[in-house]
């Protein structure tokens, strides 16, 4: 549970950065990730391609021959970053959540691990 002081600091930092800058950074990271995934054979991106209807903080994809439940812990160990399986709704997918604090180096590590 966050303290009142921690919440105030988060709000202050968010206001200092600016909502537009946060959204722009999140979209950039999402686009960077999707661009890299498109280069990998057997990857199907399930997340929307149209920016105004896709969530920049969540990219979901499947890869031929890759079991998400088995692959996620192995990939996490290799890249030292948390990712999620998305094995529901008849999908065998992995979900990557990017936000302002993530880096392209983290995304590159994920892409190389795949």
N, C-alpha and C positions, 0 to 999 in steps of 0.2 A: 504494500500500500504506500503510495506516495504521500509525502508530507505536504502541508500547505506551501512551505517554502520551495520544495521541488516543483510543484505545479506552477508556482509563480515564475520560477526560473525558466521552465519550459515555454510558458506563454511569452515571457520577455524575449527569449531567443527566437521563437517563431515570429513574433512581431518585428524583431530586428532584421531577420532574413527577408521576410515578406512572403505572403501567400503565393503571389505570382512567381517569385523566384523558386519557391519550393515545388510548385506544380511544374515549372519548366525543367527543373533538375530531374524530377521523377519521370517525366516524359522522355527526357534525353536518355536516362538509364534504361528505360523500358525499350525504347527504339534501338539502342545499342545492343541489348540482349537479343531482341528479335532478329536483328540483322545478322548477328553471329550464329544464331540457331538455324537460320535459313541456309547457311553455308555447310551445315552438317548433314550428310546423307542419312536418310531414314527418319528425319525429324519432321513432325507435323505440329505446327503451332495451333493450339486450340483457342487461344485468346484472340479477341477481335483485332482486326487490322485497321479499322477506321478510328482515328484518334479521338474523335468527339464522343464515341460510344464505348471505347475500351478503357479499362482501368489501368493506369500506368504503373500502379504498385503491385500488380499481380500478372505474371506471365505463366501460362499453363501450356505444356507441350507433351507429346508422346514421342518415343523413339522406337523404331522397329527392333524387336528382339530384346528390349529392355524391360524388365519387371520393376515397376516403380517401388514396390514395397522392399524388394531386395536391394535395389540400386541406391536408394536415398541414403541409408547409413554409410555405405561405402564411399559415395561421392562426398558426403559431409566430412568424413574423416580425411579424405584427400584434400579438400579445398578449405577446411577449417572454417566453414560458414554454414549456417543453418538453412536447410531447404525442406520442402514438404512433399509427401506423396499426395497424389490426387486420384486415388483408385476408387472411383465411384461414378455413378451416372454412366456406366458402361465404358469408362475411360481407365486406362492404365497410364496415368500421366504423372508428371512432376510439376510442382508449382514453385515458382521463384518469386519471392516478394522483394522488390527493390524500393528503396526510399532515399531521401536526401543524403543520409550518412553512408550509403554504399559507394563503392568505387568501381571504376572500369576494370581495375586490376582484379577485384573479386569476381567480376563477371568473366574476365578472361580465364581465370583459374577454373571456373565452372565449365566454360566452353572447351577448354583443353582436356578436362576430365571426361567429357562426353566422347 
